Amino acid sequence: MNNLQVLSILLFSLFLTKCYSQQDFLYCLSKYSEINVTRNIYTPNSPTYSSILEYAQKNPRWMNSSHPNFIVSPRKESEIKPVILCAKKLGLQIKIKSGGHDYEGISFRSEIPFVMLDLSNLNKIEIDLNEGTVWVQAGATLGQLYYAIAKKSNVHGFPGGVCFSIGTGGIISGGGIGTLMRKFGLAADNVVNARVMDVNGKILNKKNMKKDLFWAIRGGGGASFGVILAWKLKLVRVPEKVTVFTVYKRLEGNQNLLKKWENIAHQLPDKLLIRVVIQNDGTGNDKYVEIFFQSLYLGPVDELIPLLKEKFPEFDLEKKDCFQEPVVDCSNRPCIKKECRESSWIGSVLYFYGRRTNESLEVLLEKSIPTNKNYFKATSDFVKTPIPKRGWEMVKRLFLEEERPQMIMEPLGGKLDEISESEIPFPHRKGNLYNIQYLVNWGDNSESISSQKIAWMRKLYKKMEPYVANSPRTAYLNYRDLDFGTNQEDYSYSKAKIWGEKYFSGNFERLAKVKSEVDPKNFFRNEQSIPPYHNDS
């Protein structure tokens, strides 16, 4: 028998095995399910499989990676139980996707056979303004949640994230940094109840789940413990008028202003959030590093202007700037020096996502697949002391080497300082000045380009080490980075601590002990899931 014949037999055997496993899975589902299971299950041969998978990958770096054997898109919560039971029986892994903003793609790729549980059809939202709460299913996006709130009330909001196409299941279970956090805390700080399906297919809520499980899913990453089905969230009261503004500067010549921001942004009144974005602008010899100060103030312009004149007169912001179009003058870059708008809270949501404050709210519901692909690598840090001049000089030098880098710096303080670091698994509270998200983007995902971009990001991250929190160097779970380390086949607790304590500091051990209680056989697992606790040092 020649080599070609051997290869043909092997490929045919693999084909038969795949078909057999598909038949086994579908047969198993039919036994446990009371409905026609095939209507919400997709295999690589299904006509809509590729489009569902493509929509799932908001960072499409892994379009050619190992894809799911099955995509299950339930329309009822009860449809998930058979999937869990059959996956356990047949040894299939489950990866859970709500919105698809998974920075490392672990919800839709794996080296072993797996089922992608796509929750996007579970998007029901029920608002109770009398109680001041909302039940939102985990597949609803932040945009859908914000839209539903805005349609009901102009004085209610929710402290979620900036990017409104992200799923509520993922962002809330990881913490939820956003523009309202200095006033109201993280998204996870405002969870009052939840529905979770455990490893046995049982639906739990706050009353019948273990207290530590309710603690763990609010910031500890829900996919390690079960399937988050829905959250009950506390709505927050916002003014009818809020103010947003952006002031654009060059990094060169404005390092003292940046240093001032580092020193006082976390101490400002909690109604005021001013974040900083650093990026490139210009081309060729005109290329420079730009910093812009982007802000939300929970109040009208008349209240904001006196506060800025006291705290940041360097912004030179006047009331008239908030009621006229910004002047565009590219003779001396940046072309726009400042812009300002008074709007509703929902207008501020649109503004921070790069939209107009008066744009149609229907954009919050957009679910189309982008035609222009944006690939990226990201990571994060927390900062406890202001970065010295040499640090910013290094950032400037590295940014001028790269085409599309960004640093997004979110000030902490306010409400975050009032909450204990062990109240929920997110520990990055008092003592931290701000969070940094590093990003590098590219449009050509060839191996040479992507390798170059990722190498640049790793270089920047390494160079930042002297200037950020350490022992351990910390990070934000929702900006997940597999460079920190991954679970191996043994799912060792002691090895996982290396990356786990970056995200959770001293809360990691408690998370592992919760995992041991609710999922001791480690069914819900991924490259950076919480492993069961055991002393394997």
Secondary structure as a PSIPRED ss2 file (coil, helix, strand):
# PSIPRED VFORMAT (PSIPRED V4.0)

   1 M C   1.000  0.000  0.000
   2 N C   1.000  0.000  0.000
   3 N H   0.000  1.000  0.000
   4 L H   0.000  1.000  0.000
   5 Q H   0.000  1.000  0.000
   6 V H   0.000  1.000  0.000
   7 L H   0.000  1.000  0.000
   8 S H   0.000  1.000  0.000
   9 I H   0.000  1.000  0.000
  10 L H   0.000  1.000  0.000
  11 L H   0.000  1.000  0.000
  12 F H   0.000  1.000  0.000
  13 S H   0.000  1.000  0.000
  14 L H   0.000  1.000  0.000
  15 F H   0.000  1.000  0.000
  16 L H   0.000  1.000  0.000
  17 T H   0.000  1.000  0.000
  18 K H   0.000  1.000  0.000
  19 C H   0.000  1.000  0.000
  20 Y H   0.000  1.000  0.000
  21 S H   0.000  1.000  0.000
  22 Q H   0.000  1.000  0.000
  23 Q H   0.000  1.000  0.000
  24 D H   0.000  1.000  0.000
  25 F H   0.000  1.000  0.000
  26 L H   0.000  1.000  0.000
  27 Y H   0.000  1.000  0.000
  28 C H   0.000  1.000  0.000
  29 L H   0.000  1.000  0.000
  30 S H   0.000  1.000  0.000
  31 K H   0.000  1.000  0.000
  32 Y H   0.000  1.000  0.000
  33 S C   1.000  0.000  0.000
  34 E C   1.000  0.000  0.000
  35 I C   1.000  0.000  0.000
  36 N C   1.000  0.000  0.000
  37 V H   0.000  1.000  0.000
  38 T H   0.000  1.000  0.000
  39 R H   0.000  1.000  0.000
  40 N H   0.000  1.000  0.000
  41 I E   0.000  0.000  1.000
  42 Y E   0.000  0.000  1.000
  43 T C   1.000  0.000  0.000
  44 P C   1.000  0.000  0.000
  45 N C   1.000  0.000  0.000
  46 S C   1.000  0.000  0.000
  47 P C   1.000  0.000  0.000
  48 T C   1.000  0.000  0.000
  49 Y H   0.000  1.000  0.000
  50 S H   0.000  1.000  0.000
  51 S H   0.000  1.000  0.000
  52 I H   0.000  1.000  0.000
  53 L H   0.000  1.000  0.000
  54 E H   0.000  1.000  0.000
  55 Y H   0.000  1.000  0.000
  56 A H   0.000  1.000  0.000
  57 Q C   1.000  0.000  0.000
  58 K C   1.000  0.000  0.000
  59 N C   1.000  0.000  0.000
  60 P H   0.000  1.000  0.000
  61 R H   0.000  1.000  0.000
  62 W H   0.000  1.000  0.000
  63 M C   1.000  0.000  0.000
  64 N C   1.000  0.000  0.000
  65 S C   1.000  0.000  0.000
  66 S C   1.000  0.000  0.000
  67 H C   1.000  0.000  0.000
  68 P C   1.000  0.000  0.000
  69 N C   1.000  0.000  0.000
  70 F E   0.000  0.000  1.000
  71 I E   0.000  0.000  1.000
  72 V E   0.000  0.000  1.000
  73 S C   1.000  0.000  0.000
  74 P C   1.000  0.000  0.000
  75 R C   1.000  0.000  0.000
  76 K C   1.000  0.000  0.000
  77 E H   0.000  1.000  0.000
  78 S H   0.000  1.000  0.000
  79 E H   0.000  1.000  0.000
  80 I H   0.000  1.000  0.000
  81 K H   0.000  1.000  0.000
  82 P H   0.000  1.000  0.000
  83 V H   0.000  1.000  0.000
  84 I H   0.000  1.000  0.000
  85 L H   0.000  1.000  0.000
  86 C H   0.000  1.000  0.000
  87 A H   0.000  1.000  0.000
  88 K H   0.000  1.000  0.000
  89 K H   0.000  1.000  0.000
  90 L H   0.000  1.000  0.000
  91 G C   1.000  0.000  0.000
  92 L C   1.000  0.000  0.000
  93 Q E   0.000  0.000  1.000
  94 I E   0.000  0.000  1.000
  95 K E   0.000  0.000  1.000
  96 I E   0.000  0.000  1.000
  97 K E   0.000  0.000  1.000
  98 S C   1.000  0.000  0.000
  99 G C   1.000  0.000  0.000
 100 G C   1.000  0.000  0.000
 101 H C   1.000  0.000  0.000
 102 D C   1.000  0.000  0.000
 103 Y C   1.000  0.000  0.000
 104 E C   1.000  0.000  0.000
 105 G C   1.000  0.000  0.000
 106 I C   1.000  0.000  0.000
 107 S C   1.000  0.000  0.000
 108 F C   1.000  0.000  0.000
 109 R C   1.000  0.000  0.000
 110 S C   1.000  0.000  0.000
 111 E C   1.000  0.000  0.000
 112 I C   1.000  0.000  0.000
 113 P C   1.000  0.000  0.000
 114 F E   0.000  0.000  1.000
 115 V E   0.000  0.000  1.000
 116 M E   0.000  0.000  1.000
 117 L E   0.000  0.000  1.000
 118 D E   0.000  0.000  1.000
 119 L C   1.000  0.000  0.000
 120 S C   1.000  0.000  0.000
 121 N C   1.000  0.000  0.000
 122 L C   1.000  0.000  0.000
 123 N C   1.000  0.000  0.000
 124 K C   1.000  0.000  0.000
 125 I E   0.000  0.000  1.000
 126 E E   0.000  0.000  1.000
 127 I E   0.000  0.000  1.000
 128 D E   0.000  0.000  1.000
 129 L C   1.000  0.000  0.000
 130 N C   1.000  0.000  0.000
 131 E C   1.000  0.000  0.000
 132 G C   1.000  0.000  0.000
 133 T E   0.000  0.000  1.000
 134 V E   0.000  0.000  1.000
 135 W E   0.000  0.000  1.000
 136 V E   0.000  0.000  1.000
 137 Q E   0.000  0.000  1.000
 138 A C   1.000  0.000  0.000
 139 G C   1.000  0.000  0.000
 140 A C   1.000  0.000  0.000
 141 T E   0.000  0.000  1.000
 142 L H   0.000  1.000  0.000
 143 G H   0.000  1.000  0.000
 144 Q H   0.000  1.000  0.000
 145 L H   0.000  1.000  0.000
 146 Y H   0.000  1.000  0.000
 147 Y H   0.000  1.000  0.000
 148 A H   0.000  1.000  0.000
 149 I H   0.000  1.000  0.000
 150 A H   0.000  1.000  0.000
 151 K H   0.000  1.000  0.000
 152 K H   0.000  1.000  0.000
 153 S C   1.000  0.000  0.000
 154 N C   1.000  0.000  0.000
 155 V C   1.000  0.000  0.000
 156 H E   0.000  0.000  1.000
 157 G E   0.000  0.000  1.000
 158 F C   1.000  0.000  0.000
 159 P C   1.000  0.000  0.000
 160 G C   1.000  0.000  0.000
 161 G C   1.000  0.000  0.000
 162 V C   1.000  0.000  0.000
 163 C C   1.000  0.000  0.000
 164 F C   1.000  0.000  0.000
 165 S C   1.000  0.000  0.000
 166 I C   1.000  0.000  0.000
 167 G E   0.000  0.000  1.000
 168 T H   0.000  1.000  0.000
 169 G H   0.000  1.000  0.000
 170 G H   0.000  1.000  0.000
 171 I H   0.000  1.000  0.000
 172 I H   0.000  1.000  0.000
 173 S H   0.000  1.000  0.000
 174 G H   0.000  1.000  0.000
 175 G C   1.000  0.000  0.000
 176 G C   1.000  0.000  0.000
 177 I C   1.000  0.000  0.000
 178 G C   1.000  0.000  0.000
 179 T C   1.000  0.000  0.000
 180 L C   1.000  0.000  0.000
 181 M H   0.000  1.000  0.000
 182 R H   0.000  1.000  0.000
 183 K H   0.000  1.000  0.000
 184 F H   0.000  1.000  0.000
 185 G C   1.000  0.000  0.000
 186 L C   1.000  0.000  0.000
 187 A C   1.000  0.000  0.000
 188 A H   0.000  1.000  0.000
 189 D H   0.000  1.000  0.000
 190 N H   0.000  1.000  0.000
 191 V E   0.000  0.000  1.000
 192 V E   0.000  0.000  1.000
 193 N E   0.000  0.000  1.000
 194 A E   0.000  0.000  1.000
 195 R E   0.000  0.000  1.000
 196 V E   0.000  0.000  1.000
 197 M E   0.000  0.000  1.000
 198 D C   1.000  0.000  0.000
 199 V C   1.000  0.000  0.000
 200 N C   1.000  0.000  0.000
 201 G C   1.000  0.000  0.000
 202 K C   1.000  0.000  0.000
 203 I E   0.000  0.000  1.000
 204 L E   0.000  0.000  1.000
 205 N C   1.000  0.000  0.000
 206 K C   1.000  0.000  0.000
 207 K C   1.000  0.000  0.000
 208 N C   1.000  0.000  0.000
 209 M C   1.000  0.000  0.000
 210 K C   1.000  0.000  0.000
 211 K H   0.000  1.000  0.000
 212 D H   0.000  1.000  0.000
 213 L H   0.000  1.000  0.000
 214 F H   0.000  1.000  0.000
 215 W H   0.000  1.000  0.000
 216 A H   0.000  1.000  0.000
 217 I H   0.000  1.000  0.000
 218 R C   1.000  0.000  0.000
 219 G C   1.000  0.000  0.000
 220 G C   1.000  0.000  0.000
 221 G C   1.000  0.000  0.000
 222 G H   0.000  1.000  0.000
 223 A H   0.000  1.000  0.000
 224 S H   0.000  1.000  0.000
 225 F C   1.000  0.000  0.000
 226 G C   1.000  0.000  0.000
 227 V E   0.000  0.000  1.000
 228 I E   0.000  0.000  1.000
 229 L E   0.000  0.000  1.000
 230 A E   0.000  0.000  1.000
 231 W E   0.000  0.000  1.000
 232 K E   0.000  0.000  1.000
 233 L E   0.000  0.000  1.000
 234 K E   0.000  0.000  1.000
 235 L C   1.000  0.000  0.000
 236 V E   0.000  0.000  1.000
 237 R E   0.000  0.000  1.000
 238 V C   1.000  0.000  0.000
 239 P C   1.000  0.000  0.000
 240 E C   1.000  0.000  0.000
 241 K C   1.000  0.000  0.000
 242 V E   0.000  0.000  1.000
 243 T E   0.000  0.000  1.000
 244 V E   0.000  0.000  1.000
 245 F E   0.000  0.000  1.000
 246 T E   0.000  0.000  1.000
 247 V E   0.000  0.000  1.000
 248 Y E   0.000  0.000  1.000
 249 K E   0.000  0.000  1.000
 250 R E   0.000  0.000  1.000
 251 L C   1.000  0.000  0.000
 252 E C   1.000  0.000  0.000
 253 G C   1.000  0.000  0.000
 254 N C   1.000  0.000  0.000
 255 Q H   0.000  1.000  0.000
 256 N H   0.000  1.000  0.000
 257 L H   0.000  1.000  0.000
 258 L H   0.000  1.000  0.000
 259 K H   0.000  1.000  0.000
 260 K H   0.000  1.000  0.000
 261 W H   0.000  1.000  0.000
 262 E H   0.000  1.000  0.000
 263 N H   0.000  1.000  0.000
 264 I H   0.000  1.000  0.000
 265 A H   0.000  1.000  0.000
 266 H H   0.000  1.000  0.000
 267 Q H   0.000  1.000  0.000
 268 L C   1.000  0.000  0.000
 269 P C   1.000  0.000  0.000
 270 D C   1.000  0.000  0.000
 271 K C   1.000  0.000  0.000
 272 L E   0.000  0.000  1.000
 273 L E   0.000  0.000  1.000
 274 I E   0.000  0.000  1.000
 275 R E   0.000  0.000  1.000
 276 V E   0.000  0.000  1.000
 277 V E   0.000  0.000  1.000
 278 I E   0.000  0.000  1.000
 279 Q E   0.000  0.000  1.000
 280 N E   0.000  0.000  1.000
 281 D E   0.000  0.000  1.000
 282 G C   1.000  0.000  0.000
 283 T C   1.000  0.000  0.000
 284 G H   0.000  1.000  0.000
 285 N H   0.000  1.000  0.000
 286 D H   0.000  1.000  0.000
 287 K C   1.000  0.000  0.000
 288 Y E   0.000  0.000  1.000
 289 V E   0.000  0.000  1.000
 290 E E   0.000  0.000  1.000
 291 I E   0.000  0.000  1.000
 292 F E   0.000  0.000  1.000
 293 F E   0.000  0.000  1.000
 294 Q E   0.000  0.000  1.000
 295 S E   0.000  0.000  1.000
 296 L E   0.000  0.000  1.000
 297 Y E   0.000  0.000  1.000
 298 L C   1.000  0.000  0.000
 299 G C   1.000  0.000  0.000
 300 P C   1.000  0.000  0.000
 301 V H   0.000  1.000  0.000
 302 D H   0.000  1.000  0.000
 303 E H   0.000  1.000  0.000
 304 L H   0.000  1.000  0.000
 305 I H   0.000  1.000  0.000
 306 P H   0.000  1.000  0.000
 307 L H   0.000  1.000  0.000
 308 L H   0.000  1.000  0.000
 309 K H   0.000  1.000  0.000
 310 E H   0.000  1.000  0.000
 311 K H   0.000  1.000  0.000
 312 F C   1.000  0.000  0.000
 313 P H   0.000  1.000  0.000
 314 E H   0.000  1.000  0.000
 315 F H   0.000  1.000  0.000
 316 D C   1.000  0.000  0.000
 317 L C   1.000  0.000  0.000
 318 E C   1.000  0.000  0.000
 319 K H   0.000  1.000  0.000
 320 K H   0.000  1.000  0.000
 321 D H   0.000  1.000  0.000
 322 C H   0.000  1.000  0.000
 323 F H   0.000  1.000  0.000
 324 Q C   1.000  0.000  0.000
 325 E C   1.000  0.000  0.000
 326 P C   1.000  0.000  0.000
 327 V C   1.000  0.000  0.000
 328 V E   0.000  0.000  1.000
 329 D C   1.000  0.000  0.000
 330 C C   1.000  0.000  0.000
 331 S C   1.000  0.000  0.000
 332 N C   1.000  0.000  0.000
 333 R C   1.000  0.000  0.000
 334 P C   1.000  0.000  0.000
 335 C C   1.000  0.000  0.000
 336 I E   0.000  0.000  1.000
 337 K C   1.000  0.000  0.000
 338 K E   0.000  0.000  1.000
 339 E E   0.000  0.000  1.000
 340 C E   0.000  0.000  1.000
 341 R E   0.000  0.000  1.000
 342 E E   0.000  0.000  1.000
 343 S E   0.000  0.000  1.000
 344 S C   1.000  0.000  0.000
 345 W H   0.000  1.000  0.000
 346 I H   0.000  1.000  0.000
 347 G H   0.000  1.000  0.000
 348 S H   0.000  1.000  0.000
 349 V H   0.000  1.000  0.000
 350 L H   0.000  1.000  0.000
 351 Y H   0.000  1.000  0.000
 352 F H   0.000  1.000  0.000
 353 Y C   1.000  0.000  0.000
 354 G C   1.000  0.000  0.000
 355 R C   1.000  0.000  0.000
 356 R C   1.000  0.000  0.000
 357 T C   1.000  0.000  0.000
 358 N C   1.000  0.000  0.000
 359 E C   1.000  0.000  0.000
 360 S C   1.000  0.000  0.000
 361 L H   0.000  1.000  0.000
 362 E H   0.000  1.000  0.000
 363 V H   0.000  1.000  0.000
 364 L H   0.000  1.000  0.000
 365 L H   0.000  1.000  0.000
 366 E C   1.000  0.000  0.000
 367 K C   1.000  0.000  0.000
 368 S C   1.000  0.000  0.000
 369 I C   1.000  0.000  0.000
 370 P C   1.000  0.000  0.000
 371 T C   1.000  0.000  0.000
 372 N C   1.000  0.000  0.000
 373 K C   1.000  0.000  0.000
 374 N C   1.000  0.000  0.000
 375 Y E   0.000  0.000  1.000
 376 F E   0.000  0.000  1.000
 377 K E   0.000  0.000  1.000
 378 A E   0.000  0.000  1.000
 379 T E   0.000  0.000  1.000
 380 S E   0.000  0.000  1.000
 381 D E   0.000  0.000  1.000
 382 F E   0.000  0.000  1.000
 383 V E   0.000  0.000  1.000
 384 K C   1.000  0.000  0.000
 385 T C   1.000  0.000  0.000
 386 P C   1.000  0.000  0.000
 387 I C   1.000  0.000  0.000
 388 P C   1.000  0.000  0.000
 389 K H   0.000  1.000  0.000
 390 R H   0.000  1.000  0.000
 391 G H   0.000  1.000  0.000
 392 W H   0.000  1.000  0.000
 393 E H   0.000  1.000  0.000
 394 M H   0.000  1.000  0.000
 395 V H   0.000  1.000  0.000
 396 K H   0.000  1.000  0.000
 397 R H   0.000  1.000  0.000
 398 L H   0.000  1.000  0.000
 399 F H   0.000  1.000  0.000
 400 L H   0.000  1.000  0.000
 401 E H   0.000  1.000  0.000
 402 E C   1.000  0.000  0.000
 403 E C   1.000  0.000  0.000
 404 R C   1.000  0.000  0.000
 405 P E   0.000  0.000  1.000
 406 Q E   0.000  0.000  1.000
 407 M E   0.000  0.000  1.000
 408 I E   0.000  0.000  1.000
 409 M E   0.000  0.000  1.000
 410 E E   0.000  0.000  1.000
 411 P E   0.000  0.000  1.000
 412 L C   1.000  0.000  0.000
 413 G C   1.000  0.000  0.000
 414 G C   1.000  0.000  0.000
 415 K H   0.000  1.000  0.000
 416 L H   0.000  1.000  0.000
 417 D H   0.000  1.000  0.000
 418 E H   0.000  1.000  0.000
 419 I C   1.000  0.000  0.000
 420 S C   1.000  0.000  0.000
 421 E C   1.000  0.000  0.000
 422 S C   1.000  0.000  0.000
 423 E C   1.000  0.000  0.000
 424 I C   1.000  0.000  0.000
 425 P C   1.000  0.000  0.000
 426 F C   1.000  0.000  0.000
 427 P C   1.000  0.000  0.000
 428 H C   1.000  0.000  0.000
 429 R C   1.000  0.000  0.000
 430 K C   1.000  0.000  0.000
 431 G C   1.000  0.000  0.000
 432 N C   1.000  0.000  0.000
 433 L C   1.000  0.000  0.000
 434 Y E   0.000  0.000  1.000
 435 N E   0.000  0.000  1.000
 436 I E   0.000  0.000  1.000
 437 Q E   0.000  0.000  1.000
 438 Y E   0.000  0.000  1.000
 439 L E   0.000  0.000  1.000
 440 V E   0.000  0.000  1.000
 441 N E   0.000  0.000  1.000
 442 W E   0.000  0.000  1.000
 443 G C   1.000  0.000  0.000
 444 D C   1.000  0.000  0.000
 445 N C   1.000  0.000  0.000
 446 S C   1.000  0.000  0.000
 447 E H   0.000  1.000  0.000
 448 S H   0.000  1.000  0.000
 449 I H   0.000  1.000  0.000
 450 S H   0.000  1.000  0.000
 451 S H   0.000  1.000  0.000
 452 Q H   0.000  1.000  0.000
 453 K H   0.000  1.000  0.000
 454 I H   0.000  1.000  0.000
 455 A H   0.000  1.000  0.000
 456 W H   0.000  1.000  0.000
 457 M H   0.000  1.000  0.000
 458 R H   0.000  1.000  0.000
 459 K H   0.000  1.000  0.000
 460 L H   0.000  1.000  0.000
 461 Y H   0.000  1.000  0.000
 462 K H   0.000  1.000  0.000
 463 K H   0.000  1.000  0.000
 464 M C   1.000  0.000  0.000
 465 E H   0.000  1.000  0.000
 466 P H   0.000  1.000  0.000
 467 Y H   0.000  1.000  0.000
 468 V C   1.000  0.000  0.000
 469 A C   1.000  0.000  0.000
 470 N C   1.000  0.000  0.000
 471 S C   1.000  0.000  0.000
 472 P C   1.000  0.000  0.000
 473 R C   1.000  0.000  0.000
 474 T C   1.000  0.000  0.000
 475 A C   1.000  0.000  0.000
 476 Y C   1.000  0.000  0.000
 477 L H   0.000  1.000  0.000
 478 N H   0.000  1.000  0.000
 479 Y H   0.000  1.000  0.000
 480 R C   1.000  0.000  0.000
 481 D C   1.000  0.000  0.000
 482 L H   0.000  1.000  0.000
 483 D H   0.000  1.000  0.000
 484 F H   0.000  1.000  0.000
 485 G C   1.000  0.000  0.000
 486 T C   1.000  0.000  0.000
 487 N C   1.000  0.000  0.000
 488 Q C   1.000  0.000  0.000
 489 E C   1.000  0.000  0.000
 490 D C   1.000  0.000  0.000
 491 Y C   1.000  0.000  0.000
 492 S C   1.000  0.000  0.000
 493 Y H   0.000  1.000  0.000
 494 S H   0.000  1.000  0.000
 495 K H   0.000  1.000  0.000
 496 A H   0.000  1.000  0.000
 497 K H   0.000  1.000  0.000
 498 I H   0.000  1.000  0.000
 499 W H   0.000  1.000  0.000
 500 G H   0.000  1.000  0.000
 501 E H   0.000  1.000  0.000
 502 K H   0.000  1.000  0.000
 503 Y H   0.000  1.000  0.000
 504 F H   0.000  1.000  0.000
 505 S H   0.000  1.000  0.000
 506 G H   0.000  1.000  0.000
 507 N H   0.000  1.000  0.000
 508 F H   0.000  1.000  0.000
 509 E H   0.000  1.000  0.000
 510 R H   0.000  1.000  0.000
 511 L H   0.000  1.000  0.000
 512 A H   0.000  1.000  0.000
 513 K H   0.000  1.000  0.000
 514 V H   0.000  1.000  0.000
 515 K H   0.000  1.000  0.000
 516 S H   0.000  1.000  0.000
 517 E H   0.000  1.000  0.000
 518 V H   0.000  1.000  0.000
 519 D C   1.000  0.000  0.000
 520 P C   1.000  0.000  0.000
 521 K C   1.000  0.000  0.000
 522 N C   1.000  0.000  0.000
 523 F C   1.000  0.000  0.000
 524 F C   1.000  0.000  0.000
 525 R C   1.000  0.000  0.000
 526 N C   1.000  0.000  0.000
 527 E C   1.000  0.000  0.000
 528 Q C   1.000  0.000  0.000
 529 S C   1.000  0.000  0.000
 530 I C   1.000  0.000  0.000
 531 P C   1.000  0.000  0.000
 532 P C   1.000  0.000  0.000
 533 Y C   1.000  0.000  0.000
 534 H C   1.000  0.000  0.000
 535 N C   1.000  0.000  0.000
 536 D C   1.000  0.000  0.000
 537 S C   1.000  0.000  0.000
